[in-house]
Amino acid sequence: MRHLPTFSPAPERRRRWVLLAVAAQVVFILLVAVAGYAVSHYGQRITLRTTAVDTGALTRGDYLSLNYDVSQLPRRLWRGDAEPRRRRPVYVQLQPLPTGEYAAVAIYPAEPAALPASHVVLRGWVANAWRQGLQLRYGLERYYVPENAGRLLARRARREPLRVQISIAPWGQARITGVEPLPAAR
């Protein structure tokens, strides 16, 4: 009985494929890191008011769950012809307040074309819609706390609202750049 030779790639060819696969993974990780830094560098910085929803996660050393003032908005701000639907993208127009924070003035189903110079757009999606309002998500609802800072922030977050600094890139991506308690009223 005669055996047919089986094809097996040469060791050099196999090594090239493995190196190519590893290089592709390294490039992908570097691009993700660079994208994060690009958002911080090129993005417009805004401040949103929020409250901590789950400070218990901080005692485990993980993250702070945030609930922004612009996460639950009245239905009257909706500017679309069709009804808002769950899991659909939305674009929230924000205007600056005298306090330095931003507040929502309109919600669009598509990115608005023209805005006043001081206004910004924050991209999100509809988490829930009811007759009186909309619950929105932005992908900014978790803040991963630096080590050894969690317990102090958790204690303060239980009794005070927080200010969250966000950077919004021209291409629409947003990321949290800082969290701090609101200054005490005098």
N, C-alpha and C positions, 0 to 999 in steps of 0.2 A: 504494500500500500504506500502510495506516494503522498507526502504532505506538501500542501501548497504553502509557500512562504507567506507569512502574515506581514501586513504593512505596519510598520511602526515608525513614527517620525524620528529623525535623527536627534540625538541628544541636544545638539545646538539649536535646532528648530524648536524643540520643546522648551528649552531654556529661554529663547527669545519670546515665546508666547507668555511664559510666566512673568518675565521682566516687563513685558508690555502690559499685562494685567495689573501688576503691582504699581507701575508708573501711572496708569489710568486712575487707580484709586488714590494715589498720593496727589495727583493733579486735582481731582474732585475735592478732596479735603481742603487743599489750599485755596481753591476757588470759593468754597463756602466761607472760609475764614476771611478772605479778601472782601467778599460781598458784605459781610458784617461790618468790617471796618469802613468800607465805602459808604454805607448808609450813615454811619456816625460822622464821617468826614464831609460828605456832600449834602447830607440831609438838612432840612430846616428844623430847628429845634423848637418844640412847643412844650407847654406844661399843662397837664390834665389833673383834675382833682379826682381822688379815688378813696375808697375805703377798703380795708383788708377784710376779706370774707372768711378765710380760713387761716388764722394765725397759728393753729395747732401744727401745721406742716412745718413751721419754722422750728419748733422744738425738736423735730427730727433732723433739722439741719438742711432742709431741701429748698423750699421756695415759699413765696408769699402769694396767695391767690388774691387778685385785685378785682374790684367792681367799680368801674369808672362811672362818673356822672353821665357820660355820653353813651353808656351801655343800655340804658332804658330811656327811650325818647318818646314823646307824644306823637300820635299818628298824624297830627296836623302839620308836622314837618315834612311828610312824605310828598315828593314832587313828581312821582311817576303816574302814568296813565293807568297802568294795570295795578292790581293789588300786589303788595309785597308778599313774597312766598319764602318759606323756610329754605335755608341753604343757598339762597341766591345772593350774589354779590351786591353790595351797596356802597355808595360813596357819600360820606358825611362831611358837609361843609362846616368848618369851624371858624369862629371869629374870636379875636382876642378881647378879653375883658380888662377893665382897669386894674384888676388884681394881678395881671400877668398870666393868668390861666386862660384856657380856650373853652368856648361853649359851642354846642351845636346850634346851627340856624336852619339847616335843610338837610334832607336825605334824598339822594338820587339813585335811580336804578342803573345809571351809566355815568361815567365820569363827566362832570360839568365842563363846558368849554371855556367859559369866561368867569373869572372871580375877581373881586376886589383884591388889590395887592396885598393887603394884610391878612387875607383869609387863606386857609389851607384845606386840603382834602385828605381825609383819613379813610382808607379802604377797609371794609369789613364785610360781614355777611349777616343775614337775618337768622337769628337763632330761634326766635319765636315771634309770632304776630298775633295780636288780638285787636279788638275793636278800638280800644283807647290808645294803644301804643305798640312799640316795637322793642324787642330785646335784641341787641346787636352784639356781635363778637368781633374782635380785631386781631386775634392772635397775640395779644399783649396782656393777657389775663394772668400770666404767671411771671413772677420776678424771682429769679434764682439768686439767692442771697450769698454774698461773699462769706467765707468761713469766719467764725467768731463775731459776726455782726448780727446774726439772726435773732438771738435772744433779746437784745436791746431794742431792735426794730419791732419785734413781735410785741413787746411790752407797750411800746408807744403806740403801735398801730391799733391795739385793742381799745384805746381811749381817744384817739385823735385821727382825723382824716389825714391822708397823705397827698403829697404832690409828686407826680411822676413826670420826669423829663423824657420826652420821646423825640426821636429824630426820624423825620419822614423824607425819604430820598425822592428825587425828581421822578423816578420810575415807579413810585408808589409803595415800595417796601418800607416798613416802619420797624423800629426796635427801641426798647427801653434803654436809656442811657443813665438813668439814676432815679432813686426814690428817696424822699425825705419827708419828715413830718411837717405839717403846716406850722408856720410860726404862730406862737401864742398871741391871741388878741389882747390888745392893751386898752 
